[in-house]
Amino acid sequence: MNGTTFGPTTRSGFDRLAFALVAFVALFVAGWLVAAALAAGVGSLLAGVLSLAVGVAVLSAMPFAFVRAMSVVPVE
């Protein structure tokens, strides 16, 4: 069955796998930036706050991106 929790999808398994890989790498890089900036100390507080904001934005957007990636794409 070619479907997801959100209903049927017209996207191939490879497309979903590629999207999941890109999302994982993006989250990994965002997490690494946050950890590195916070570990750098008080001198990099601004960089830490910026990295944390980017990380939160990426994490907040991921569920919506996953739903979009798994949804039906209408063919005209």
Buried (B, 14 or more C-beta within 10 A) or exposed (E): EEEBEEEEBEBEEEBBEEBEEEBEEBBEEBBEBBEEBBEEEEEBEEBBEBBBEBBEEBEEEEEEBBEEBBBEEEEE
